[in-house]
Amino acid sequence: MPVLVRDGTREWRRRTSAEQWLRFLGALGLTGLLVAAVSAISAQTTWAFILDAGLQLQDLALRMFPPDGAYSVSLFRPLLDTLHIATLGTALGVLIALPLAFASARPTTPSRRYVRPIAILLLVTSRSVNSIIWALMLVVLLGPGMLAGVLAIAFRSVGFVGKLIYEAIEEAPTLPVTAMETTGAGRAQALAFGLLPQIMPTMAGVSIYRWEINIREATILGLVGAGGIGMALQASIDALRWSRVSVILFAILGTVVFAELVSARIRRGLG
């Protein structure tokens, strides 16, 4: 195995017997874990459905085509609602993430012992809960509608945006902030004019990228009653209107592709 020597070069050395046994036991343990996982999944799988999946897919495709083109006119408002949910949710998520990012970063946190762990815990909690889970809880609390969708997108975005911004803060040079404080500037002034300009490109790029992700996530929140085109999709599936389902799927695909093109264009402009 390659190891570093004092002059920085690498040389090959034979593993010891203990190292070889340790690698063997590790590989054996991983193999056993994989076999146990496959066995558990196989025991809970109804293979008759798996074997019949091809015929069911063919039947479903025949029901979905030709698409109901006239129905596409009715999708303008649900698509617009989906864009509103993603955009407002992203904006709200960024507003919540910014103070948490500054509280999480070592150079800017008010207290590394108390404030920073709480801020990091909030960011981790946001990332750990999927947006559709947030939507399920918010629909129960607030009722079905776009508000639940906006808040679900926002709460999910907080952890993603906050983590990347606080990492950018920690990686930014601290010399400009220190120099401004030395010349008599206050802490807030030093951060606003010495640190913020350094992380603004990262903030903008992360926000645009998260908006693109949220467009995709907003399309399915309607399945649990959180507004947008997902509600139309769920209604069509429940009514077995498969020709409408195909139109909705094409509309979702077009919306996602459009969002990715817009996001890529804006990020190139920022770069």
C-alpha positions in Angstrom: 0.0 0.0 0.0 1.2 3.6 -0.7 2.5 5.6 2.3 4.0 9.0 2.6 7.7 9.3 3.6 9.4 12.4 5.0 10.3 14.0 1.6 6.6 13.9 0.6 7.0 11.1 -2.0 5.1 7.8 -1.9 6.5 4.3 -1.6 4.9 0.9 -1.6 5.0 -1.2 1.6 3.6 -4.6 2.2 0.7 -4.7 4.6 1.2 -6.5 7.9 -0.6 -9.7 8.7 -2.9 -7.8 11.2 -3.8 -5.2 8.5 -4.6 -8.0 6.0 -6.9 -9.7 8.5 -8.6 -6.5 9.4 -9.3 -5.7 5.7 -10.6 -9.3 5.2 -12.9 -9.2 8.2 -14.2 -5.8 7.1 -15.0 -7.0 3.6 -16.6 -10.2 5.1 -18.7 -8.1 7.4 -19.9 -5.8 4.5 -20.7 -8.8 2.4 -22.7 -10.4 5.2 -24.6 -7.1 5.7 -25.4 -6.9 2.0 -26.6 -10.5 1.9 -28.8 -10.0 5.0 -30.3 -6.8 3.4 -31.1 -8.6 0.1 -32.7 -11.5 2.0 -34.9 -9.2 4.1 -36.1 -7.3 1.1 -36.7 -10.5 -0.9 -38.7 -12.0 1.9 -41.1 -8.9 1.9 -41.4 -8.7 -1.9 -44.4 -10.1 -3.7 -42.6 -11.5 -6.8 -45.9 -12.2 -8.6 -46.4 -8.4 -9.0 -42.8 -8.0 -10.1 -43.2 -10.6 -12.8 -46.4 -9.0 -14.0 -44.9 -5.5 -14.0 -44.2 -5.5 -17.7 -47.8 -6.3 -18.7 -49.1 -3.7 -16.3 -46.8 -1.0 -17.7 -47.9 -1.8 -21.2 -51.5 -1.5 -20.2 -50.9 1.8 -18.4 -49.1 3.2 -21.4 -52.0 2.3 -23.7 -54.4 4.1 -21.3 -52.2 7.2 -21.2 -52.0 7.6 -25.0 -53.1 9.5 -26.9 -52.9 12.4 -24.3 -55.9 14.6 -23.8 -54.5 17.8 -25.5 -57.6 19.9 -24.7 -56.9 19.4 -21.0 -53.6 21.2 -21.2 -55.3 24.6 -21.2 -56.6 23.9 -17.6 -53.0 23.3 -16.4 -51.9 27.0 -16.7 -53.1 28.0 -13.3 -51.7 24.9 -11.4 -48.3 25.3 -13.1 -48.3 29.0 -12.1 -49.2 28.0 -8.6 -46.3 25.6 -8.6 -43.9 28.3 -9.7 -45.2 30.6 -7.0 -44.8 27.9 -4.3 -41.2 27.2 -5.4 -40.2 30.9 -5.7 -41.8 32.1 -2.5 -40.6 29.1 -0.6 -37.1 29.6 -1.8 -37.1 33.3 -0.9 -38.5 32.6 2.6 -36.0 29.7 3.1 -33.1 32.0 2.2 -34.2 34.7 4.6 -34.4 32.2 7.5 -31.1 30.5 6.5 -29.0 33.6 6.5 -29.1 34.4 10.2 -28.7 30.7 11.0 -25.7 30.5 8.7 -24.0 33.4 10.4 -24.8 31.9 13.8 -23.3 28.5 12.7 -20.1 29.8 11.2 -17.2 30.0 13.7 -16.0 33.5 12.7 -19.4 35.1 13.0 -21.3 33.2 15.7 -22.2 35.1 18.8 -21.3 32.1 21.0 -19.5 28.9 19.9 -20.7 27.2 23.1 -24.4 28.0 23.1 -25.6 29.6 19.9 -23.6 27.7 17.3 -24.8 24.1 18.4 -28.4 25.3 18.3 -28.1 26.9 14.9 -26.4 23.8 13.5 -29.1 21.6 15.0 -31.8 23.6 13.3 -30.0 23.3 9.9 -29.5 19.5 10.3 -33.2 19.1 11.3 -34.3 21.0 8.2 -32.1 18.8 5.9 -33.2 15.6 7.7 -36.9 16.0 7.0 -38.1 15.7 3.3 -40.2 18.4 1.9 -43.2 16.1 1.4 -43.0 15.2 5.2 -43.0 18.9 6.0 -46.0 19.3 3.7 -47.9 16.5 5.4 -47.4 18.1 8.8 -48.3 21.6 7.6 -51.4 20.4 5.8 -52.6 18.9 9.1 -51.8 22.2 10.9 -52.8 24.8 8.4 -55.2 22.9 6.1 -54.7 22.1 2.4 -53.5 24.9 0.1 -50.5 26.8 -1.2 -49.5 28.2 2.2 -48.6 24.7 3.4 -46.6 24.2 0.2 -44.7 27.4 0.5 -43.7 26.7 4.1 -42.8 23.1 3.3 -40.4 24.3 0.6 -39.0 27.0 2.9 -38.3 24.7 5.8 -36.6 22.2 3.6 -34.5 24.9 1.9 -33.2 26.3 5.2 -30.8 23.5 5.9 -29.4 23.2 2.3 -28.9 27.0 1.9 -27.7 27.6 5.5 -25.1 24.8 5.4 -23.5 26.0 2.1 -23.5 29.6 3.2 -22.0 29.0 6.6 -19.2 26.9 5.0 -18.5 29.8 2.6 -18.3 32.1 5.6 -15.8 29.9 7.3 -13.7 29.6 4.2 -13.7 33.3 3.4 -10.5 35.3 4.4 -10.9 37.1 7.7 -8.2 39.7 7.0 -10.6 42.3 5.6 -12.9 42.1 8.6 -10.0 42.3 11.0 -8.5 45.3 9.2 -11.8 47.2 9.3 -12.3 46.5 13.0 -8.7 47.6 13.7 -9.5 51.0 12.0 -12.5 51.5 14.3 -15.4 50.0 12.4 -18.0 48.2 14.4 -18.6 44.5 14.2 -21.7 44.8 12.0 -20.0 47.3 9.7 -17.0 45.0 9.3 -19.2 42.0 8.5 -21.3 44.0 6.1 -18.5 45.5 4.1 -15.6 43.1 4.7 -17.3 39.7 4.7 -20.6 40.0 2.9 -19.1 41.0 -0.5 -17.0 37.9 -0.4 -19.9 35.5 0.1 -22.5 37.2 -2.1 -21.7 35.2 -5.2 -22.1 32.0 -3.2 -25.3 33.2 -1.7 -26.8 34.0 -5.1 -25.6 30.8 -6.8 -26.9 28.6 -3.9 -30.2 30.4 -3.9 -30.7 30.0 -7.6 -29.7 26.3 -7.5 -32.1 25.7 -4.6 -34.9 27.4 -6.5 -34.3 24.9 -9.4 -34.5 22.0 -7.0 -37.6 23.4 -5.4 -39.4 23.6 -8.8 -39.1 19.8 -8.9 -40.2 19.3 -5.3 -43.1 21.7 -5.6 -44.6 19.6 -8.4 -45.3 16.7 -6.1 -46.4 18.5 -2.9 -50.0 18.6 -4.3 -50.2 14.9 -3.8 -50.6 15.6 -0.1 -52.8 18.7 -0.6 -50.1 21.4 -0.5 -51.2 23.1 -3.8 -49.7 23.2 -7.2 -50.0 20.9 -10.2 -49.6 17.8 -7.9 -53.2 18.3 -6.8 -54.3 18.0 -10.5 -52.2 14.9 -10.9 -53.7 13.3 -7.8 -57.2 14.1 -8.9 -56.6 12.7 -12.4 -55.1 9.5 -11.0 -58.0 9.1 -8.5 -60.5 9.5 -11.4 -58.5 7.0 -13.6 -58.2 9.8 -16.3 -54.9 8.4 -17.6 -54.9 10.5 -20.8 -54.9 13.6 -18.5 -52.1 12.1 -16.4 -49.9 11.9 -19.4 -50.5 15.6 -20.2 -49.7 16.6 -16.6 -46.5 14.5 -16.7 -45.4 16.2 -19.9 -46.2 19.6 -18.4 -44.1 18.8 -15.3 -41.2 17.7 -17.5 -41.4 20.9 -19.5 -41.5 23.0 -16.3 -38.5 21.3 -14.8 -36.5 21.6 -18.0 -37.4 25.3 -18.3 -36.3 25.9 -14.6 -33.0 24.1 -15.2 -32.3 26.2 -18.3 -33.1 29.5 -16.5 -31.1 28.4 -13.5 -28.1 27.5 -15.6 -28.3 30.8 -17.5 -28.4 32.9 -14.4 -25.5 31.0 -12.7 -23.4 31.5 -15.8 -24.2 35.2 -15.6 -23.2 35.3 -11.9 -19.9 33.5 -12.7 
